[in-house]
Amino acid sequence: MNATISMDALYTFLKSLSLGSDNERWLAGKLLDDADAQQEGETEYISKEEILAGIDDGLKELKLAREGKLKLKSAEDLLEELRSEH
């Protein structure tokens, strides 16, 4: 099973992040790279179980953060981490 989201919903979500122009250009580049890879047949699929496990992990982290037991990363820190992995 593949997870899907409408393009409009995804676009609305990304626009709500207020990332700044440099981060928006970087994100646009990553999306284009991914689209090019998919056209070349390098599409990766995630199973339903993997999606549910990811959601479960995220909800557990959110609960810990709300209890003050876990400090969450800022959007800027997350983007910087993603940049350094490439």
Buried (B, 14 or more C-beta within 10 A) or exposed (E): EEEEEEEEEEEEEEEEEEBEEEBBEBBEEBEEEEEEEEEEEEEEEEEEEEEEEEEEEEEEEEEEEEEEEEEEEEEEEEBEEEEEEE
